[in-house]
Amino acid sequence: MRKATPRRLLEGLAQYGYPLQEPVTTYGGEELLLKLIRQTDSRLLEGFPVVLLNLLENKKSLKWESPRWDSKRKLTALERRRFAALLSLSYLLFELFGLERTILRRTEKVLARLPGEGGQMDTLRTMFQDSAELPMGMGATVSVERLKNTFRNYVLLGAKSEEIKKKRQELELELLLSEFFTPRQKELLVKRQQGETFTKTEREYFSRVIRKRLRALASEELHQFVRSLMLK
């Protein structure tokens, strides 16, 4: 049976833009994020990027950005690995959605305060692009697909900026394409859309594999069939 989530933690999440219930108390942002990295509930871990972005947008400086903050004194080895993983995933989300470069630089600055853990970025970038399930230790996993959806729902659906709205639409398309195509296949779709020249191998693969899938997806009969299933 899943252990009950502390009420105050849920209230803190709501305060920083991830409302699983209404906020009624005040929570320090850094304190909240450190509590999040100790959780095993995936739903809570998925809120980390939302809270981090809210914090970066509303605080000029985080204590983690200070050279005086010693992560080895404050966190266990597992907590440092989790913290670095969630910071890296947050960075990749911020990058994907085209957020301000200042936000990216500050996230990198906090990562730099975790010596020995920054090397996760390259590995996580590949898994992020593949929308993989990421093991987080303590029996917890994070779904990259759910992470993207959560970030979109809580941060972007209410955004006013036209540029952010455009990024949201691009991500929605990316998520839909991910249901049917591999990352490499999506690269070829973008290349075709932009009118770039295929190599002989790419042209043959596109014709043999991708075009057939596109033809099926464009079928009106398939659309009608799918709609009829969704109405049942």
N, C-alpha and C positions, 0 to 999 in steps of 0.2 A: 504494500500500500504506500502511495506517495506521501511523504511527510508534508504537513501543512506549511504553507508559505507564511512567514511572519508578516503580520498586518502592516507593520511600520515599513518594511521593505517595499511592499506593494504601493504604499502611499508615497514613498520616495521616488519610485519609478514614475508614478503619475506626475509628480512635481516637475520632473525633467523630461516630459514629453512622451512618456510611454505608459499611458493610463490604463492599467488593468483594473483599477478601481479609482474612486475619487480621492484626491489628496486632502489630508486634513492636518498634516504636520509638516514641519520644515526639516529638510535634510541637506547636509553638506554634499555637494556634487562629487568631490573626490572620495569622500567616505562611502557614498552610495555605490560608486563604480568598484571600489575595493570589495565591498560586500557582494556585488554581483559576481565577481570572478571566483567567489567561493561557493557558488550555487551549483546544484546538479540538475535543476529544472531547465530544460532547453528553452522554454518559453521566456524565462528570465534572462538567460544568456543572450538571446536574440535582441534584447532591449539595449545592450551595451552601446552599439553605435549611435542609437537615437539619443541616449543620455549624454554620451561623449560630445556629440555635435552641439547639443543644447548648451553644454557647459563651455565649450570652446567659443561659441558665439556670444555668450553672456559674461565671460570672465576674461579679463585682459591677461591674466597670468595664472597658471596652475602651479601648485607647490611641486608637482612632478617635473616641471620644466626647469626648476632651480638646480644648479650643480651641487647644492648642499643636500638634496634629497638622495638618500642611499637606499636603493631598492632591496639590497641584500640584507639590510637591517630591518626593513619593514615587512618583507614578504618571504614566504618559504620558497624553495626551488620550484615546486609545482605551481604556486601562485604566480611566480615570475613568468613561467612558461605560458600559463593561461592568459596572463595580462598581455604578454607580447603577442600571442595569437589573436586575441580580441582587438588589440590596437592595430595589428596588421590587417585584419579583416575590415576594420573600420576604415582604415586608409584606402583599401581597395574599393570599398563602397563609395567613399567620398570622391575618389578618382573617377569611378564609373559614372557618377552622377554629375561630374564637372563642377564640383564645389570649389570655392575660392582657394587659390594657391596658399593663402595664409593658413587656412585650416589644415591643409596637407602638411605644410612645414611644421606646424605646431605638433601634429600627431607624430611626425618623424622625430621631433625633438624629445618627446616623451619616450619613444622607442629607444632613443640613444641613451636614456637613463637606465636601461635594462641591459647591462653588459653581458654579452654572450648569447642573447636571445634574439637579436635582430636578424639573424640568418634565416629565420623562418619565412621571411617575406617571399623569396623566390618559390619555395615549395608551395606556400599557401596561394600564391598567384595562379599557379597551374590548377590547383584544386578549386579555386574560386571560379576560374574560367569554365571548368567542367561541372560546376554546380554540385560538387561532391558532398558527401557526409563527412564531417571532420570530427575525429575523436578528440575530446577535451580533457580526458582523464577523469578520475572519480566516477567512472561509469556514465559520463555525459557525452553527448554528441551535439553538434550544431549542423543543421542543414543549410548549405549556402543558398539554396533556392528559397527557403523560408526566410533567411536573413535578408535577401534582396527584397522579397515581398513585404516583410515587416518594415524595412526602412522606407520603402515606397509608400506604404499605407500611412505610416505615422508622420513622416517628414514631408513628403512631396504632394500628397493629395490636397493639402491645404495651402500649398505654396502659391504666391502671387506672381513671382518672377516668370516671365514668358520663357526665359532660357531654361529655368528649372523644369517648367512644364514640358518643354520639348525633350529634355533629358528623361523625364518620366515616361513619355511616350516611346522614346527609343528603348528604354529598359523593358517596357511592357512587350514591345516587339521582340526584344532579345529573349525574354522569358518564354514567349510563345514559340519562337524558333527553336529554343533549346529542347522543347518537347519532341521535336521531329528531326533535328539535325545535330551532328557532332560539331564541336568547335571548328574543326578544319572545314567541314561542309559550310558552316556559316561564313567563314572567311571567303570561300568561293562565291557564295551568294552576294556578299557585299562587293566583291571584285566585279562580278557580272553587272550588278546594279550601277556601279560607277563607270562602267564601260571600259574597264581595264582589259588588256590583252591576256588571254590564257596561254599557258604553255601547251604543247601537244598533249602531255599527260593529263593536265588539268581539264582540257577540252574533252578528252575522251571520258574521263571520270564523270564530269558534269553531265555529259550526254547519256552515259550508261546508267548512272545511279541517281543523281540529284534531279534531273529533268523528270524522270518517272514519278518521283515523289511530289514534285511541284504540280505535275499534271493531275495527280490524284487529289491533292489539296485544293486545287482550283475547280474541281468537279462540282457542279451545282447539285447533282444527284447525291454526292457525298454530304454536302452541306445540309440538304433536306433530311437525309437519313439521321445525321447527328442531331439536328434540331428536334426531330421527332423523338429521339431517345432522351434528350434533356427535358422534354415536356412530360415524360412518363413518371 
